[in-house]
Amino acid sequence: MRGLLNLKDLSTDKILELIKYAEKLKKGFRIQYPDKKIATVFFENSTRTHYSFQCALMNLGIKIIDVDTSHSSVNKGESLYDTVRTLEALGVDGIVIRHSKDDYYKELENIKIPIFNGGDGKANHPTQSLLDLMTIHEEFGKFKGLKCCIVGDISHSRVAHTNIEIMQRLGMEVYISGPEEFNDNSAPYIPLDQAIDEMDIIMLLRVQFERHQEKMSITVEEYHQKYGMTVERMKRMKEKAIIMHPAPFNRGVEIAGEVAECEKSRIFEQMTNGVYVRMAVISDSLDGNL
Ligand code: ASP
């Protein structure tokens, strides 16, 4: 299949090449595809991924078909495959898809046009990981040897699952922390207060209530006190250490309101970088390389 479905299928060199290309685009490199049309199809709520893909497409001069899934024939029972096959038959040159089902793209193996995965269930969020890596690379100029702890609702997080695999591949030391009920052993567990003292990067996650089968065992107030990035914890971090979060973030739960925009926070820079990595991915694919 063409496009970008997950990062596991990409070599480490290809991932580094995409990050460098995104950095070049951020510095002002211009490339246009005025005769191309790309559809965005979001079956789950999204602000950053949806609109940053759209900004990326606009910056590349590509025409956008934004499929309103609440008014499409999906509500008449049409399958994902038939919806995508229809868009392909209409002549679109690629499709950005977000869907709540893990690995939904496996149903789309017959599709010839590129598919850009905007997140699938709890499994993958490849462009989020690329923008996280770009933000880390801009900050530290390297990956090898950096220590990162991902904190919070790990077991429901496609962001954590995608990042852990690629960060380890890039030679980073990756840990997880937060409530034991969200520990899926996808990386070594470390107590939060130890992570605060030792890590170069603390990556916070939202508690993804909409993906929970069972109610969280603690209140959001307890969560904040035990596992949240409070001002006191932020002040104890290493001098050059940074705070990241894929957002949306909940002020007062996983992060104190004032910490979200403190000097150590790279949350809004991550959003800015999201536009450039999505431009890099789409451009590389339309050039026939992805
Ligand atoms: N925006 C990220 C995602 O789509 C993280 C989140 O929703 O909490 O997975």
Boltz pocket constraint, residues with backbone or C-beta under 6 A from the ligand:
constraints:
  - pocket:
      binder: B
      contacts: [[A, 45], [A, 118], [A, 119], [A, 121], [A, 125], [A, 158], [A, 159], [A, 205], [A, 206], [A, 208], [A, 246], [A, 247], [A, 248]]
      max_distance: 6.0
